[in-house]
Amino acid sequence: MGRKDVFEHIVDGVSGLVPGDVTGKALVVGVCSQGEVGKVYYLGKRSDLTKLLGAGPLVDRLNDIFAAAGQDATVLAVPVSGNPSGTISRVKHVGTGVSASVSGLPAANADVLVEIVNGGSLGTATAKVSTDAGASFGSASAVAANGQIAIGGSGTTLVLESGNLVVGDTYSYIVRGAIGAIQQTGKGASVSVEGAVKVGAQLALQVVKSGGRNVGQYRLSVDGGDNFSGYRTIPVDGRISAADTGTTIVCPDDEFTLGTTYSCSLLAPVPTVSAVIAALKKPLEIVDPEYVYVVGASDSVAWASLGALADDLWNKHRPTFFLCESRLPSAGEDLDDWVSALKEERATFAHRFVSVCCGFGEIADRTGQRKVRNAGGLLSGRILSIPVQRDIGRVRDQSITGITVSDEYTESMQLALEDAGYITLTRYAGLRGTYWGTARTMADTTSDYQRLEVIRTTFKAIRLMRLQALKALKDELGDPVQGADASGLAYLRSNLENALDTMVKAKPKELAGYAIVIPLDQDFVNNGVAVETKLIGIPIIDKINLYSSYIYAGSKFDPRLQG
């Protein structure tokens, strides 16, 4: 026998503590002008974002997140490298001839208009090209046999389908680089803008005193004229730094006229999906967020890649969903065409662990500037501020602060986009603010996981149950003849119940209830233990019908006189 004494033992794992909850923790990846690519920055409301990350889309969205996230939020930021942005609108065809498409990359601003001069087949017909919306044309030339018409300097090529071209038919589209076309309102000298864009902006330079360099004065806005700087003198070298955008406005040695305004759109840099995945590789090895928010316009190709990454994380027992942003309308593209394009983009993709925010508007940040951008940052802040079972659009939680949506955005557009699976913005008659629509995922129409609150609730339950189940791994099963009362099975079941009880007893409730079944007709020895768990979710009130009728007092239909 062993030595006679008093031996001390700590019994662990019976306190009722349930680890594994990562709700309210977001990993945000995007382009910024400073910071180390792929490094995780642990941020809070008091973090100096400008000092850490400089400027750019990532910083804009982080400001939006902290503005909407309430009092407590855990946000981890990861910088990623970006490429210059640009847009190419769809081809608009006027006429009865063949259709056309456009390919290439936006290299220079152009308002392309191609007109068929002589009809006929490809290789025989002729066309003339304008890059200034028809103000001037080049000489007519034969259309190549392959139907391609290179638009010099724009970086794009118009591709005509095979068939007969019709005289008078026109094909038009708009090309915009990161630095858009400069619009001048008023007389006087012209200006140019150069540099590498770091952050999106709507530049507006207004002359407030006539004169040339070192005499004339100006004021500058980066939010389209909502807010202007103080009056400043045009520098001797004529170079005006456009705030933190990374661009410079170049004023020639000429006379500027009082009241003249120069405006120009700057498109924020965007990351490639491969750059995003590369930047996330190390962070996702060391941190475990509830979701990953990818800043910047993306398409179905990017969504598919991120969906594959979500599947990989799922297989590693780390259920995580991805929040993405759709693109904004391109130059010259109205909202009807934009909605149609997004519906087409969605038609080629489905994944239950990916959500895409298409809501956008003029958003006010903490500096007072108002810029048009995707509302994904505000959405992410709302997600961080609410429990997992709650709809992002709950009216009781008030409207979205700081966003103005275009009056051209209609209810039918919102419904079309929401039905397609996007997260949208909506408005209600009688209320003045803008609200979130249904929290959709990009799941297929047959999936039970078409709503984000279902994904969040399920993922939280799975994470909690997994760690509790691990406590029973390699434990003695007990006597299977005793069924559910076998010691090992009873311990496993109680641990799972303990995990889900935290969600049922949460205030407010995250689950209405649950049912755990361990089938007894199993081959426990060879196949292990299968546990069937039903999570009983809390329904959302999506629609209310009010039925009203008018009855005269004292009539036989007066319900007060009946019965």
Residue pairs with C-beta under 8 A, 6 or more apart in sequence:
13 471
16 498
18 464
18 467
18 468
18 498
18 499
18 502
19 467
20 463
20 464
20 466
20 467
20 468
20 499
21 460
21 463
21 464
21 502
22 288
22 289
22 290
22 460
22 463
23 290
23 387
23 388
23 456
23 460
24 72
24 73
24 74
24 290
24 384
25 74
25 76
25 288
25 289
25 290
26 65
26 73
26 74
26 75
26 76
26 289
26 290
26 291
26 292
26 293
26 380
26 383
26 384
27 40
27 76
27 77
27 78
27 280
27 283
27 284
27 287
27 289
27 291
27 292
27 293
28 58
28 61
28 62
28 65
28 75
28 76
28 77
28 78
28 292
28 293
28 295
28 380
29 58
29 77
29 78
29 79
29 80
29 271
29 276
29 279
29 280
29 283
29 292
29 293
29 294
29 295
30 56
30 57
30 58
30 61
30 77
30 79
30 80
30 271
30 294
30 295
30 296
31 56
31 57
31 58
31 79
31 80
31 81
31 82
31 268
31 269
31 270
31 271
31 295
31 296
32 53
32 54
32 55
32 56
32 57
32 58
32 59
32 79
33 53
33 54
33 55
33 56
33 198
33 199
33 244
33 246
34 52
34 53
34 54
34 79
35 41
35 52
35 53
35 54
35 77
35 79
36 79
37 79
37 80
37 81
37 279
38 78
38 79
38 80
38 278
38 279
38 280
38 281
38 282
38 283
39 78
39 79
39 283
40 76
40 77
40 78
40 283
40 286
40 287
41 47
41 52
41 53
41 76
41 77
41 78
41 79
42 76
43 49
43 52
43 62
43 75
43 76
43 77
44 73
44 75
45 66
45 73
49 59
49 62
49 63
50 59
53 59
53 62
53 77
53 79
54 198
54 244
55 198
55 199
55 244
55 245
55 246
56 82
56 198
56 199
56 268
56 269
57 82
57 199
57 200
57 268
57 269
57 270
57 295
57 296
57 373
58 77
58 79
58 80
58 295
59 199
60 199
60 200
60 268
60 365
60 371
60 373
60 377
61 293
61 295
61 376
61 377
61 380
62 75
62 77
62 377
63 365
63 366
63 377
64 363
64 365
64 375
64 376
64 377
64 378
64 380
64 381
64 402
65 73
65 75
65 377
65 378
65 380
65 381
65 384
66 73
66 75
66 366
66 381
67 365
67 366
67 378
67 381
67 401
67 402
68 377
68 378
68 380
68 381
68 382
68 385
68 400
68 401
69 75
69 380
69 381
69 382
69 384
69 385
70 381
70 384
70 385
73 381
73 384
73 385
74 384
75 384
76 283
76 287
76 289
78 279
78 280
78 283
79 279
80 271
80 275
80 276
80 279
81 271
81 275
81 279
82 268
82 269
82 270
82 271
82 275
82 296
83 269
83 270
83 271
83 272
84 177
84 178
84 196
84 197
84 269
85 178
85 197
85 200
85 267
85 268
85 269
85 270
85 297
86 105
86 106
86 107
86 175
86 176
86 177
86 178
86 267
87 106
87 174
87 175
87 176
87 267
87 327
87 330
87 331
88 102
88 104
88 106
88 156
88 173
88 174
88 175
88 176
88 330
89 173
89 174
89 175
89 330
89 331
89 332
89 333
90 102
90 173
90 333
90 337
90 341
91 99
91 100
91 101
91 102
91 158
91 171
91 172
91 173
92 171
92 172
92 173
93 99
93 100
93 169
93 170
93 171
94 169
94 170
94 172
95 116
95 166
95 168
95 169
95 170
96 166
96 169
97 116
97 119
97 163
97 164
97 165
97 166
97 169
98 160
98 161
98 162
98 163
98 164
98 165
99 160
99 161
100 147
100 158
100 159
100 160
100 161
100 171
101 158
101 159
102 156
102 157
102 158
102 159
102 173
103 156
103 157
103 159
104 154
104 155
104 156
104 157
105 155
105 156
106 154
106 155
106 156
106 175
106 176
106 177
107 153
107 154
107 155
107 156
107 175
107 177
108 153
108 154
108 155
108 175
108 177
109 154
109 175
109 176
109 177
109 179
109 180
109 181
110 131
110 132
110 151
110 153
110 154
110 156
110 174
110 175
111 130
111 131
111 132
111 133
111 172
111 174
111 175
111 181
111 332
112 129
112 130
112 131
112 151
112 154
112 156
112 158
112 171
112 172
112 173
112 174
112 175
113 129
113 130
113 133
113 134
113 137
113 170
113 171
113 172
114 127
114 128
114 129
114 130
114 149
114 158
114 170
114 171
114 172
115 127
115 128
115 130
115 134
115 137
115 168
115 169
115 170
116 125
116 126
116 127
116 165
116 166
116 167
116 168
116 169
116 170
117 125
117 126
117 127
117 128
117 140
117 167
118 124
118 125
118 126
118 140
118 167
119 125
119 164
119 165
119 166
119 167
120 164
120 165
121 163
121 164
121 165
122 143
122 144
122 145
122 146
122 147
122 160
122 162
122 163
122 165
123 142
123 143
123 144
123 145
124 142
124 143
125 142
125 143
125 164
125 165
126 140
126 141
126 142
126 143
127 140
127 141
127 143
127 149
127 165
128 137
128 138
128 139
128 140
128 141
129 137
129 138
129 149
129 151
129 152
130 136
130 137
130 138
131 151
131 152
131 153
131 154
133 172
143 149
143 160
143 165
147 159
147 160
147 161
147 162
148 157
148 158
148 159
148 160
149 157
149 158
149 159
149 160
150 157
151 157
151 158
151 175
154 175
155 175
156 173
156 175
158 171
158 173
160 171
173 332
174 330
174 331
174 332
174 333
176 265
176 267
176 330
176 331
177 267
178 196
178 197
178 266
178 267
178 269
179 193
179 194
179 195
179 197
179 247
179 264
179 266
180 264
180 265
180 266
180 267
180 331
181 264
182 190
182 191
182 192
182 193
182 262
182 263
182 264
183 262
183 263
183 264
184 190
184 191
184 260
184 261
184 262
185 260
185 261
185 262
185 263
186 207
186 257
186 259
186 260
186 261
187 257
187 260
188 207
188 210
188 254
188 255
188 256
188 257
188 260
189 251
189 252
189 254
189 255
189 256
190 252
190 262
191 205
191 249
191 250
191 251
191 252
191 262
192 249
192 250
193 203
193 242
193 247
193 248
193 249
193 250
193 264
193 266
194 247
194 248
194 250
195 242
195 245
195 246
195 247
195 248
196 246
196 247
197 245
197 246
197 247
197 266
197 267
197 268
197 269
198 244
198 245
198 246
198 268
198 269
199 244
199 245
199 246
199 266
199 268
200 266
200 267
200 268
200 371
200 373
201 222
201 223
201 242
201 243
201 245
201 265
201 266
201 371
202 221
202 222
202 223
202 224
202 225
202 263
202 264
202 265
202 266
202 371
202 372
203 220
203 221
203 222
203 242
203 245
203 247
203 249
203 262
203 263
203 264
203 265
203 266
204 220
204 221
204 222
204 224
204 225
204 228
204 261
204 262
204 263
205 218
205 219
205 220
205 221
205 240
205 249
205 261
205 262
205 263
206 218
206 219
206 220
206 221
206 225
206 228
206 259
206 260
206 261
206 262
207 216
207 217
207 218
207 256
207 257
207 258
207 259
207 260
207 261
208 217
208 218
208 219
208 231
208 258
209 215
209 216
209 217
209 231
209 258
210 216
210 255
210 256
210 257
210 258
211 217
211 234
211 255
211 256
212 234
212 253
212 254
212 255
212 256
213 234
213 235
213 236
213 237
213 238
213 251
213 253
214 233
214 234
214 235
214 236
215 233
215 234
216 233
216 234
216 255
216 256
217 231
217 232
217 233
217 234
218 231
218 232
218 234
218 240
218 256
219 228
219 229
219 230
219 231
219 232
220 228
220 229
220 232
220 240
220 242
220 243
220 249
221 227
221 228
221 229
222 242
222 243
222 245
222 369
222 371
223 369
223 370
223 371
224 263
224 370
224 371
224 372
225 261
225 263
226 362
226 369
226 370
227 368
227 369
227 370
229 243
232 240
234 240
234 251
234 256
235 251
238 250
238 251
238 252
238 253
239 248
239 249
239 250
239 251
240 248
240 249
240 250
240 251
241 248
242 248
242 249
242 266
245 266
247 266
249 262
265 331
268 296
268 373
270 296
270 297
271 279
271 294
271 296
273 298
273 301
273 302
273 305
273 306
274 305
276 294
276 302
276 306
277 305
277 306
277 309
280 292
280 309
284 292
284 313
288 318
289 320
290 320
290 321
290 456
290 459
291 320
291 321
291 322
291 323
291 383
292 306
292 320
292 321
292 322
292 323
293 322
293 323
293 376
293 380
294 302
294 306
294 322
294 323
294 324
294 325
295 325
295 376
295 377
296 325
297 325
297 326
297 327
297 328
297 374
298 324
298 325
298 326
298 327
298 356
299 327
299 345
300 345
300 346
300 348
300 349
302 324
303 322
303 324
303 349
303 351
303 354
303 356
303 442
304 349
304 351
306 322
306 324
306 354
307 322
307 349
307 351
307 353
307 354
307 442
309 322
310 320
310 321
310 322
310 351
310 353
310 354
311 353
313 319
313 320
314 320
314 353
317 466
319 353
319 458
319 459
319 462
319 463
320 353
320 459
321 353
321 354
321 355
321 441
321 452
321 455
321 456
321 459
322 353
322 354
322 355
323 355
323 356
323 357
323 376
323 379
323 380
323 383
324 354
324 355
324 356
324 357
324 376
325 356
325 357
325 358
325 374
325 376
326 342
326 345
326 356
326 357
326 358
326 374
326 422
328 338
328 360
328 372
328 373
328 374
329 335
329 337
329 338
330 338
333 341
334 408
335 406
335 408
335 409
335 410
335 413
336 413
339 413
339 416
339 417
342 358
342 417
342 420
342 422
343 416
343 417
343 420
346 356
346 420
346 421
346 422
346 442
349 442
350 421
350 442
350 443
350 444
351 441
351 442
351 443
352 441
352 442
352 443
352 444
352 447
352 449
352 450
352 455
353 441
353 455
354 441
354 442
355 423
355 439
355 440
355 441
355 442
355 452
356 421
356 422
356 423
356 442
357 374
357 375
357 376
357 379
357 422
357 423
358 374
358 417
358 422
358 423
358 424
359 374
359 375
359 376
359 379
359 405
359 423
359 424
359 425
359 436
359 437
360 372
360 373
360 374
360 375
360 405
360 425
361 372
361 375
361 403
361 404
361 405
361 406
361 425
361 434
362 370
362 371
362 372
362 403
362 404
363 370
363 371
363 372
363 373
363 375
363 377
363 378
363 402
363 403
363 404
364 370
364 402
364 403
365 371
365 402
370 404
375 400
375 403
375 425
378 400
378 402
378 403
379 392
379 423
379 436
382 392
382 397
382 400
382 436
383 392
383 452
383 456
386 392
386 394
386 397
387 506
387 508
387 510
388 453
388 456
388 457
388 459
388 460
388 510
389 453
389 456
389 457
389 508
389 509
389 510
389 511
389 537
389 538
390 397
390 453
390 508
391 438
391 439
391 451
391 453
391 540
392 423
392 436
392 439
392 452
392 453
393 426
393 435
393 436
393 437
393 438
393 439
395 428
395 431
395 435
398 433
399 431
399 432
399 433
399 434
399 435
400 425
400 433
400 434
400 435
400 436
403 425
403 434
404 434
405 425
405 427
405 434
409 425
411 426
411 427
414 424
414 425
414 426
414 437
417 424
418 424
418 426
418 437
418 438
418 440
421 440
421 441
421 442
421 443
421 450
422 440
423 436
423 437
423 438
423 439
423 440
423 452
424 436
424 437
424 438
425 434
425 435
425 436
425 437
426 434
426 435
426 436
426 437
427 433
427 434
427 435
428 435
438 451
438 542
439 451
439 452
439 453
440 450
440 451
440 452
441 449
441 450
441 451
441 452
441 455
443 449
443 450
448 454
449 455
449 458
451 540
453 540
454 537
457 503
457 510
457 511
457 535
457 537
458 535
460 503
460 510
461 499
461 500
461 503
461 511
461 514
461 533
461 535
464 499
464 500
464 502
464 503
465 496
465 499
465 500
465 533
467 499
468 495
468 496
468 498
468 499
469 492
469 495
469 496
469 531
471 491
471 495
472 488
472 491
472 492
472 495
475 488
475 491
475 492
476 487
476 488
477 486
477 487
477 488
477 489
477 524
477 529
478 486
478 487
478 488
478 489
478 490
479 486
479 487
480 486
480 520
480 524
483 489
483 520
484 490
484 493
484 518
484 520
489 518
489 529
492 518
492 529
492 531
493 516
493 518
493 531
496 516
496 531
496 533
497 514
497 516
500 511
500 514
500 516
500 533
500 535
503 509
503 510
503 511
504 510
504 511
504 512
504 513
504 514
509 538
510 538
511 535
511 536
511 537
511 538
512 536
512 537
512 538
513 536
514 533
514 534
514 535
514 536
515 533
515 534
515 536
516 531
516 532
516 533
516 534
517 531
517 532
517 533
517 534
518 529
518 530
518 531
518 532
519 530
519 532
522 529
522 530
551 557
551 558
551 559
552 558
554 561
